Amino acid sequence: MLRHALERQEHAVLEARDQPEAVRLLHQAQPAVVLSDLRLPEGDGFGVLRAAKEIDADIPVIVMTAYGSIEDAVAAMKEGAMDFLAKPVDPDHLLLLVARALERRRLVTENLLMKEELAVRRGAPQLVGDDPSLRKVFASLQRAATTDATVLLEGESGTGKELFARSLHALSGRADAPFVAINCAAIPENLLETELFGYEKGAFTGAVARKPGKFEMAHRGTLFLDEIGDLPLALQAKILRALEEKRFERVGGTALLQVDVRLVAATNRGLRAAVAARRFREDLFFRLSVFPITIPPLRERPGDVPVLARYFVERFCREMKKKPLVVSPEAMEQLQAYRWPGNVRELQNCIERSVILVDGDTIFPRHLNLSFAVPVSDEPPVSPWAHIDLSGTLVEVTRRVMSDVEKVKIEEVLVEAGGNKGRAAELLQISYKMLLAKLREHGID
C-alpha cells in the first residue's frame, strides 16, 4: 500500500524484507530517503537507521511502528531519525513527510555546493594531487576544519603550506571572517611584536597613531603564522599567553584586548629538534601541535608531477591568454625524473617559465631549464671506486670511507634543509648536539 502511494507520486521505491536486505540495498542504491518499520522479521528499524547514517550521515530516515510509544519516538530521534510515524499510517501524512525529507535532502546538497562555490570565489586555493599521502592530508584538513583546534602544518619549503592553511580556513565555520597571514621569518625581530600585537600611539619613536596588530585583524577568523620556528623566544611566551587566555595587550598599552582567533602555524624545520636545542619553548610546541599535519615533499609523490604540470600549464596559458599547450613525452619524463628540491613552488615556476618560452604548441625539454638536472653525457660511466683511496689496512680503509660518506651525506642533507641544522638533524635522525659534533669533526661550515 505504501509503495503504491509513493509510486503514484512518481517516486522510485525499493523494498526490503528485513535489516540485512535493507543494508545491502543501502550500499547498492544509496537512496534519497529511508522509510523503515521498527519491528522487522530479522533485525530492527534501529539497525537500519544506524546503517543508513553510517553510509550517509545526511540521509533522512523516517521510522514507523504500531507500538507508537513516546519511548520509541524519543529513542529513534536520538539515533538520528528525521521523524516518527505511528501505524496505521495515513498515506497523505506520509507523502507530506517524504516531500519534506526530499526537500531537506536537496537543501543539504545545495548548501554543500554553495559552500564549495563560495570557497572558490573567496580565493580558496585548489589543492591538486592524487597521491595517497596527499589524500590523507586532505582528509585530515577536512576533519580539522570542523573544529577550532590549533593546527600545525609541517613540511619543506615550497610544499604549499599557506595554500593548505587557506583551504582549512575556507572549509571552516570561520570562512566568512578574515584570514590573516604573517611570515615570522620575513620580519625583523624588533618589528615582529608590533606586527602581531599592534601598538599604542607614542609607544616608541614614530608611533604617531594607534595601529592594530594581526591578532586583532584576525578576530573571529584565522591567523596563519608561517615559519613559526623563527619566532624569538621572548615573543613565543607572549603568543602562548595570547593563545591560552585569548587576550593580549598592544605594545605600549595596558588595556587587555579580548580576541577569538583560530591559529594555524607552519614550519619547514623540525620543532622537536628546536625544543631539544632550547631554541623553541616546549609548552608552546605542545600548544601548537594539537592537530599536526605533515605535507609530503613532491619527490615522495612523483605520480602527482604530471597532474600538477598539466594543471599549471592550463592555468598559465589561461592567464597569459595563450593557446593551449601540451607537454611532450620527453619533457614529462624529465619532469618526473627530477628531484624537485624546491617542491611544488619550483615546479610551478618551471612551468610558468616554459609557457613563456614556448613559441609553438608543445613544451619540450629545452624549455624546462631545470637548474639542478643531472646532465646527460655520452662518456662511459666512471666506476664509483675510481676516486676512493684503498690504501692501508682494512680497518683504515673502512674508517676513511665511512668518514667520507658521512661527510657527503651530512653536506647533502644540509643543502636539502636549506642550511637549517635543526631540520638536517631531524632528516638524519640524529640529535642536534650530535650533528654539531659531526660538523666540527668534518670541518663543515
Residue pairs with C-beta under 8 A, 6 or more apart in sequence:
1 91
2 35
2 89
2 91
2 94
3 13
3 15
5 91
5 94
5 95
6 13
6 94
6 95
6 98
7 13
9 95
9 98
11 98
14 25
14 29
14 31
16 22
16 24
16 25
17 40
17 41
17 42
18 40
18 41
18 42
18 43
19 40
19 42
19 43
19 44
19 47
19 48
19 51
20 42
20 43
22 34
22 36
22 43
22 48
22 51
23 47
23 48
23 51
25 31
26 34
26 48
26 51
26 52
26 55
27 55
30 55
30 56
31 59
32 59
32 60
32 101
32 102
32 105
33 59
33 60
33 61
33 62
33 98
33 101
33 102
33 105
34 48
34 49
34 52
34 59
34 60
34 61
34 62
35 61
35 62
35 64
35 94
35 98
36 45
36 48
36 49
36 61
36 62
36 63
36 64
37 45
37 63
37 64
37 65
38 44
38 45
38 46
38 63
38 64
38 65
38 67
38 72
38 76
39 45
39 65
39 66
39 67
40 48
45 63
45 64
45 65
45 76
46 75
46 76
46 79
48 61
49 61
49 63
49 76
49 79
49 80
49 81
50 79
52 59
52 61
53 59
53 61
53 79
53 80
57 80
58 105
58 108
59 105
60 82
60 101
60 102
60 104
60 105
61 80
61 81
61 82
62 81
62 82
62 83
62 84
62 85
62 94
62 97
62 98
62 101
63 76
63 81
63 83
63 84
63 85
64 84
64 85
64 86
64 87
64 89
65 72
65 86
65 87
66 86
66 87
66 88
68 84
68 85
68 86
68 87
72 84
73 84
76 84
77 84
82 97
82 101
82 104
83 97
83 100
83 101
85 93
85 94
85 97
115 171
115 175
118 175
119 167
119 170
119 171
119 175
120 126
122 170
122 175
123 166
124 166
124 167
124 169
124 170
124 171
125 160
125 163
125 166
125 167
126 311
127 134
127 138
127 160
127 163
127 164
127 167
128 304
128 307
128 308
128 311
129 135
129 301
129 304
129 307
129 308
130 303
130 304
130 307
131 296
131 301
131 303
131 304
133 296
133 300
133 301
134 296
134 301
134 304
137 164
137 293
137 294
137 295
137 296
140 291
140 293
141 164
141 167
141 168
141 171
141 293
142 171
144 151
144 168
144 291
144 293
145 168
145 171
145 172
146 172
146 173
147 291
148 262
149 290
149 291
150 243
150 262
150 263
150 264
150 265
150 287
150 288
150 289
150 290
150 291
151 165
151 168
151 263
151 264
151 265
151 290
151 291
151 292
151 293
152 264
152 265
152 266
152 267
152 271
152 288
152 289
152 290
152 291
152 292
152 293
153 161
153 164
153 165
153 264
153 265
153 266
153 267
153 293
153 295
154 266
154 267
154 268
154 271
154 292
154 293
154 294
154 295
155 161
155 266
155 268
155 294
155 295
155 296
155 297
156 268
156 297
156 343
157 268
157 342
157 343
157 345
157 418
158 298
158 342
158 343
158 344
158 345
158 346
159 295
159 296
159 297
159 298
159 343
159 344
160 295
160 343
160 344
160 345
161 226
161 266
161 268
161 295
162 181
162 224
162 226
162 266
164 293
164 295
165 179
165 181
165 222
165 224
165 264
165 266
166 179
166 224
168 222
168 264
169 175
169 179
169 221
169 222
169 224
169 262
169 264
170 179
172 222
172 262
174 220
174 221
174 222
174 262
177 218
177 219
177 220
177 221
177 222
178 217
178 218
178 219
178 220
178 221
178 222
179 218
179 221
179 222
179 224
180 214
180 217
180 218
180 221
180 222
180 223
180 224
181 224
181 226
182 195
182 196
182 214
182 223
182 224
182 225
182 226
183 226
183 227
184 192
184 225
184 226
184 227
184 228
184 229
184 230
184 231
185 226
185 227
185 230
186 227
187 195
189 232
189 235
192 231
192 232
192 235
193 235
193 238
193 251
194 203
194 211
194 213
194 251
195 213
195 214
196 213
196 214
196 215
196 235
196 239
197 213
197 215
197 238
197 242
197 248
197 249
197 250
197 251
198 210
198 211
198 212
198 213
198 215
198 216
198 250
198 251
199 207
199 210
199 211
199 213
199 250
199 251
199 252
199 253
200 207
200 210
200 250
200 251
200 252
200 253
201 207
201 208
201 209
201 210
202 252
203 250
203 251
203 252
203 253
204 251
204 252
207 252
210 250
212 250
213 250
214 223
215 223
215 242
215 248
215 257
215 259
215 261
216 257
216 259
218 259
218 261
219 259
219 260
219 261
220 260
220 261
221 261
221 262
222 261
222 262
222 263
222 264
223 261
223 262
223 263
223 264
224 264
224 265
224 266
225 231
225 239
225 263
225 264
225 265
225 266
226 265
226 266
227 266
227 267
227 268
228 265
228 266
228 267
228 271
228 288
229 267
229 268
229 269
229 271
229 274
229 280
229 422
231 239
231 280
233 279
233 280
233 281
236 280
236 281
236 284
237 281
237 284
238 248
239 284
240 281
240 283
240 284
240 287
241 248
242 248
242 259
243 263
243 287
244 287
246 258
246 259
246 260
246 261
247 256
247 257
247 258
247 259
248 256
248 257
248 259
249 255
249 256
249 257
250 257
263 288
265 288
268 418
268 420
268 423
269 417
269 420
269 422
269 423
269 426
270 422
270 423
270 425
270 426
271 280
271 285
271 288
271 289
272 285
272 426
273 422
273 423
273 425
273 426
273 431
273 432
274 280
274 422
275 281
275 282
275 285
276 431
276 432
276 433
277 422
277 432
277 433
279 422
297 340
297 343
298 304
298 305
298 308
298 340
298 343
298 344
298 347
299 339
299 340
302 336
305 335
305 336
305 340
305 347
306 327
306 332
306 335
306 336
308 344
308 347
308 348
309 327
309 332
309 335
309 347
309 351
310 327
312 347
312 348
312 351
312 352
313 325
313 326
313 327
313 351
313 354
313 355
313 363
314 324
316 322
316 351
316 352
316 355
317 323
317 324
317 325
317 355
320 355
320 356
322 355
323 361
324 361
325 355
325 358
325 361
325 362
325 363
326 361
326 362
326 363
327 335
327 362
327 363
328 362
328 363
328 364
328 365
330 364
330 365
331 354
331 363
331 364
331 365
331 367
331 368
334 365
334 368
334 370
334 373
335 347
335 350
335 368
338 370
338 372
338 373
339 372
340 346
340 347
341 372
341 415
341 416
342 349
350 368
350 369
350 370
351 363
353 367
353 369
354 363
354 367
354 368
354 369
355 363
357 367
357 369
358 367
388 401
388 404
389 397
389 400
390 397
391 397
392 400
403 442
406 438
406 442
407 442
407 444
409 428
410 424
410 428
410 435
410 438
410 439
410 442
410 444
411 444
413 424
413 427
413 428
414 421
414 424
414 444
416 424
416 427
417 423
417 424
417 427
421 432
421 435
421 436
421 439
422 432
424 435
425 431
425 432
425 434
425 435
428 435
430 438
438 444
439 445
